[in-house]
Each structure stands twice: as C-alpha cells, then as structure tokens.
Amino acid sequence: MTTNQKTKIQTIVHYYSPLHQKQKAIEEFIELIEVIIKDITKDNCQKTELLSEIADASVMLEELKLIYGLNQKDVTKEINSKLNRQIDRISKL
C-alpha cells in the first residue's frame, strides 16, 4: 500500500466514521461472497466483477487495520503463521 493510498484510507475513515466503515466492510465482504457463490453455482463469474469485489474487500481490510490499530508487520506475521499451519496439515496427509 502506497503512502498516498494510506492517506486516502485515513481520510475516508475519518470522514464517514469507524462505525460506518465497519458496516461498509461487512457489506463489501458480502458482495465478494455473493460473486464467489455465483461462480460456484452458475460457473459464470466475470473476472472483472471478481476483481472489483476483491479490490473493494481489500480496501476495507486496510480500513479495518487502521480502525483497530493493527500494523502490517503483525498482520504479515499472523498470515505467515496461518500459511505455515496449513502447509503442515497438508504435509501430514
């Protein structure tokens, strides 16, 4: 995430309020889920639609990190932990 993008995210969160953006995050995650379900059930998900919803959800994840005071280093550490745990599970099969 660029400095410019971080500044825009801060502006958005401060303008709308953390509570509003938490609700918006739920809405955006639901929209992403709906596109994935559409792909699974109808097998006709448009790549542009999926890309748009992934981008929306990604922005909201960045906003949530700001709202909850989470830094990227800690998020990356947790991601690595979860990836390693899953690889360990796979390797035991």
C-alpha positions in Angstrom: 0.0 0.0 0.0 1.4 3.3 -1.0 1.6 6.4 1.2 -1.0 8.1 -1.0 -3.4 5.2 -0.6 -2.9 5.1 3.2 -3.7 8.8 3.3 -6.8 8.3 1.3 -7.9 5.5 3.6 -7.4 7.7 6.7 -9.4 10.5 5.1 -12.3 8.1 4.3 -12.4 6.6 7.8 -12.3 9.9 9.5 -15.0 11.4 7.1 -17.5 8.5 7.5 -16.6 7.3 11.0 -15.1 4.0 12.1 -18.6 2.5 12.8 -19.9 3.3 9.4 -16.8 1.8 7.7 -17.1 -1.4 9.8 -20.6 -1.7 8.5 -19.4 -0.9 5.0 -16.7 -3.6 5.4 -19.4 -6.2 6.1 -21.3 -5.1 3.0 -18.3 -5.3 0.8 -17.3 -8.8 2.2 -20.9 -10.0 1.5 -20.7 -8.7 -2.1 -17.4 -10.7 -2.6 -19.0 -13.8 -1.1 -22.0 -13.4 -3.5 -19.7 -13.3 -6.5 -17.9 -16.4 -5.4 -21.2 -18.2 -4.7 -22.4 -17.1 -8.2 -19.2 -18.6 -9.7 -19.6 -21.9 -7.8 -23.3 -22.3 -8.5 -23.5 -20.9 -12.0 -19.9 -21.2 -13.1 -20.1 -17.9 -14.9 -18.3 -15.4 -12.7 -17.0 -12.5 -14.7 -13.3 -11.8 -14.0 -13.9 -8.0 -13.9 -16.7 -8.4 -11.3 -14.5 -10.6 -9.1 -11.6 -8.2 -9.5 -13.8 -5.3 -8.4 -15.1 -7.1 -5.4 -11.6 -8.2 -4.3 -10.4 -4.6 -4.6 -13.4 -3.4 -2.5 -12.7 -6.0 0.1 -9.0 -5.3 0.1 -9.6 -1.6 0.7 -12.0 -2.4 3.6 -9.3 -4.7 5.1 -6.9 -1.8 5.1 -9.5 0.4 6.7 -10.2 -2.2 9.4 -6.4 -2.4 10.1 -6.4 1.4 10.6 -9.6 1.4 12.8 -8.3 -1.4 15.0 -4.7 -0.1 15.1 -3.2 -3.1 13.5 0.2 -2.8 11.8 1.2 -4.6 8.7 4.1 -6.3 10.4 1.8 -8.1 12.9 -0.7 -8.9 10.1 2.1 -10.4 8.0 3.3 -12.4 10.9 -0.2 -13.8 11.5 -0.6 -14.6 7.8 2.7 -16.5 7.8 1.7 -18.4 10.9 -1.6 -19.5 9.3 0.0 -20.4 6.0 2.7 -22.5 7.7 0.0 -24.3 9.8 -2.0 -25.1 6.7 1.2 -26.4 4.9 1.9 -28.5 8.0 -1.6 -30.0 7.8 -1.2 -30.8 4.1 2.2 -32.4 4.5 0.8 -34.8 7.2 -1.8 -36.2 4.7 
